[in-house]
């Protein structure tokens, strides 16, 4: 199995939760094809935040697992 995780600056939805970075999220087949087959410089053009209205926060609250700091 092979995968990649690329981050970028945050969009307005993610910034209040994590101001440093967010994952690059590819939503269109043409973007996925570009990521998998384009030369590096062209693939890295995808390193941009998702539109602000493309994500939705569905819950808020204090983290309660054993690793919470």
Secondary structure, DSSP 8 states (H G I E B T S, - for coil): ------EE---HHHHTT-SS-EE----SHHHHHHHHHS-HHHHGGG-S---GGG----------STT--
